[in-house]
Amino acid sequence: MKPKHTILLMLILCTIAAAQSPTVNALPASSFTLEDGDWHDNWGINRNYYGGPNGYLPNLATETLDENKELAYSIGERFQTNYPSKTERAAAILKYVQTWTEYGYDSDNVFRDGVSQEEWAWNADEMAHAFNENTGVKAIGDCEDMSFLCGTIYFAAGFDVALVDAPEHVAVLIWLPEFPNANNYWDLAGDDRDAGWIWVEATGSSNPLGWTPPDFEDGEWTAYAIGNLDFTAEPEPTQPLSISIDTEALFIIVIVVLSILSALSKARRR
């Protein structure tokens, strides 16, 4: 066979092989199925609803960890390499997510089969693939989408991470008691450590690390540990110091103070 015929035959065989090979999706969720009005990914997680055994909170976090780790996890590993200081690393990760994500409502940005989705959750890798640092394109998502992205990046960067399930909101906590500027240091029951969890709020471009929004300072929310931790806990509120003094005790204290002041005054006149 002549050389040019050999080359032509090889090109034909390669083309046939490529046509027969299945298309590989770079995102962990390779398919979605409509079941009872809700969309489920190929792991069976309901992307339209947060609760229950198949809800996306906190189940969606597992899609981008362990054997499924991909782009978002690699971003976290990069931060761990480039930022030896844990406090600087934590602040840099939040700034990074705030830079490359933009808040948007699901109903305006997520469509399945042409139908707007009132509620939808993206996993961390889907968000990571949606922005492009070279072209300046940002990923659009809401609170749970940014939280899943943050959670995976922080975990890969060496932090203990928990997802916050608050009324109408999702956020992230990281264990960083040495961080100096948090407005709250949370103590999670079942964690066996004192207060040292700080809030990560990525939904606003200027929210500082460690800032717990006022709406959630009451602690009326649940935290789900992800990764190497295993607990689900409500935060333990910090009880302010209170001193209760009855009227009789107060009267006695006043008499004693007045007696001391009187004795001091007489001593000065001598």
C-alpha positions in Angstrom: 0.0 0.0 0.0 1.3 3.4 -0.9 2.2 5.8 1.9 -0.5 8.3 1.0 -3.1 5.5 1.0 -1.9 4.4 4.4 -2.3 7.9 5.8 -5.8 8.2 4.3 -6.9 4.9 5.8 -5.6 5.9 9.2 -7.6 9.2 9.1 -10.7 7.3 8.1 -10.3 4.8 11.0 -9.7 7.7 13.5 -12.8 9.4 12.3 -14.9 6.3 12.7 -13.5 5.6 16.2 -14.3 9.2 17.2 -17.8 9.0 15.9 -18.4 5.8 17.9 -16.9 7.1 21.2 -19.3 8.6 23.7 -19.1 12.3 24.3 -17.5 13.0 27.7 -18.9 16.0 29.7 -16.3 17.8 31.7 -18.8 18.6 34.4 -19.5 16.0 37.1 -23.3 16.0 36.5 -23.4 14.6 33.0 -27.2 14.3 32.7 -30.5 15.5 34.2 -33.8 13.6 34.4 -37.2 15.0 35.0 -39.0 13.1 37.8 -42.3 14.2 39.3 -41.8 17.7 38.1 -38.3 18.1 39.5 -34.9 17.7 37.8 -32.5 15.1 39.2 -28.9 14.8 38.2 -27.2 11.5 37.4 -26.4 11.0 41.1 -30.1 11.3 41.9 -29.9 14.6 43.6 -32.9 17.0 43.2 -31.6 20.2 41.8 -35.0 22.0 42.4 -35.4 21.3 46.1 -33.0 21.7 49.0 -34.5 19.3 51.6 -35.1 15.6 52.1 -32.8 12.6 51.4 -32.3 13.6 47.8 -32.3 17.4 48.3 -29.4 19.4 47.2 -28.5 20.6 50.7 -26.0 19.4 51.8 -25.8 16.5 49.3 -24.6 18.5 46.3 -21.3 19.1 48.1 -20.3 15.5 47.8 -20.3 15.6 44.0 -17.1 17.7 44.0 -15.1 15.9 46.7 -13.2 12.7 47.0 -13.4 10.6 43.8 -15.4 13.3 42.0 -13.1 16.2 42.7 -12.3 18.2 39.6 -11.9 21.9 38.7 -13.2 23.5 41.9 -11.1 21.3 44.0 -8.0 22.1 42.0 -8.6 25.8 42.6 -8.5 25.1 46.3 -5.3 23.2 46.0 -3.7 26.1 44.2 -4.7 28.5 47.0 -3.1 26.2 49.6 0.1 26.2 47.6 0.2 29.9 47.0 -0.8 31.2 50.4 1.1 29.7 53.3 -0.7 31.9 55.8 -4.1 30.4 56.6 -5.8 33.7 57.3 -4.5 35.3 54.1 -5.5 32.2 52.2 -9.1 32.3 53.6 -9.5 36.0 52.7 -8.0 35.4 49.2 -10.4 32.6 48.5 -13.5 34.7 49.4 -12.2 37.6 47.3 -11.6 35.2 44.4 -15.2 33.8 44.5 -16.6 37.3 44.8 -14.6 38.4 41.8 -15.7 35.6 39.5 -19.3 35.1 40.5 -22.3 37.4 40.1 -25.6 37.1 42.0 -28.5 36.2 39.8 -32.0 34.7 40.4 -32.6 31.2 39.1 -35.8 32.2 37.4 -33.8 34.6 35.2 -30.8 32.4 34.4 -31.7 28.7 34.5 -33.8 27.0 31.9 -34.5 23.3 31.4 -36.2 22.3 28.1 -37.0 26.0 27.7 -38.8 26.3 31.1 -37.6 28.8 33.6 -36.5 27.2 36.9 -37.8 29.0 40.0 -35.3 27.1 42.1 -32.0 25.5 41.0 -28.7 24.5 42.5 -25.4 24.2 40.6 -22.6 22.2 42.1 -19.1 23.6 42.6 -17.6 22.3 39.4 -20.5 23.6 37.3 -19.9 27.0 38.8 -16.2 26.8 38.3 -16.6 25.9 34.6 -19.0 28.8 34.1 -16.5 31.6 34.7 -13.4 32.3 32.7 -10.5 34.3 34.1 -9.0 34.8 30.6 -12.1 36.3 29.0 -13.6 38.0 32.1 -16.8 36.0 32.0 -18.4 35.5 35.4 -20.5 32.6 36.7 -24.1 33.6 37.7 -25.7 31.9 40.7 -27.4 32.5 43.9 -26.5 31.8 47.6 -26.4 28.0 47.4 -24.4 28.0 44.2 -21.7 30.3 45.6 -21.7 28.3 48.9 -21.1 25.0 47.2 -18.2 26.6 45.2 -16.7 28.2 48.3 -17.1 25.0 50.3 -15.2 22.9 47.9 -12.5 25.4 47.4 -12.0 26.0 51.1 -12.0 22.3 51.8 -9.4 21.6 49.1 -7.3 24.5 50.5 -7.1 22.8 53.9 -10.0 24.2 55.9 -12.7 22.5 58.0 -16.0 23.5 56.3 -19.7 23.5 57.2 -22.7 24.6 55.1 -25.2 26.9 56.7 -28.9 26.1 56.2 -30.6 29.3 57.2 -34.1 30.5 56.5 -34.2 31.4 52.8 -30.4 31.4 52.7 -27.3 29.2 52.4 -23.8 30.2 53.4 -20.5 28.7 54.6 -18.6 28.4 57.8 -14.9 27.7 58.1 -12.9 26.8 61.2 -10.5 29.7 61.7 -10.4 30.8 65.4 -7.1 32.8 64.8 -8.8 35.1 62.3 -8.8 38.5 64.0 -11.7 40.4 62.4 -14.9 38.3 62.6 -18.0 39.8 64.2 -19.0 36.4 65.5 -17.1 33.2 66.3 -19.6 30.4 66.3 -19.6 27.3 68.5 -21.2 24.3 66.8 -22.6 21.6 69.0 -21.1 18.2 68.2 -17.8 19.7 67.0 -16.0 19.2 70.3 -14.3 22.5 69.9 -14.9 25.9 71.4 -16.1 28.9 69.3 -14.0 29.4 66.3 -16.2 29.0 63.2 -16.4 32.2 61.1 -19.0 33.1 58.5 -18.2 33.2 54.7 -20.8 35.4 52.8 -20.0 35.4 49.1 -23.3 36.8 47.8 -22.0 40.4 48.0 -18.8 41.7 46.4 -17.8 43.7 49.4 -18.8 41.4 52.3 -15.7 40.8 54.5 -14.5 37.4 55.7 -16.0 36.6 59.1 -19.0 38.9 58.8 -22.2 37.2 59.9 -25.2 39.1 58.4 -27.5 40.6 61.1 -30.4 38.4 59.9 -28.5 35.3 61.0 -26.9 36.5 64.2 -29.7 34.9 66.2 -28.3 31.5 65.4 -31.6 30.1 64.1 -30.0 27.9 61.5 -28.3 24.5 61.0 -24.8 23.7 60.0 -23.8 20.6 58.0 -20.2 19.5 58.1 -18.7 18.4 54.8 -15.6 16.5 53.9 -13.7 14.9 56.7 -16.0 16.1 59.4 -19.3 14.4 60.3 -21.9 16.3 62.2 -25.1 18.3 61.8 -25.5 20.9 64.4 -27.3 24.0 65.5 -25.0 26.7 66.8 -24.8 27.2 70.6 -25.7 30.8 71.4 -23.4 32.8 73.5 -25.2 33.7 76.7 -24.5 37.3 78.0 -23.4 37.6 81.6 -26.4 38.5 83.7 -26.4 39.5 87.4 -29.7 39.4 89.3 -29.8 41.5 92.5 -33.0 41.7 94.6 -34.2 44.9 96.3 -33.2 43.8 99.8 -29.7 42.9 98.7 -29.4 46.2 96.9 -30.5 48.1 100.0 -27.9 46.4 102.1 -25.1 47.2 99.6 -26.2 50.9 99.6 -26.1 51.0 103.4 -22.6 49.4 103.5 -21.2 51.8 100.8 -22.7 54.9 102.7 -21.2 53.6 106.0 -17.8 53.3 104.4 -18.0 56.7 102.8 -19.1 58.2 106.2 -16.2 56.6 108.0 -13.7 57.9 105.5 -15.1 61.4 105.8 -14.7 61.3 109.6 -11.2 60.0 109.4 -10.2 63.0 107.1 -11.6 65.6 109.7 -9.4 64.2 112.5 
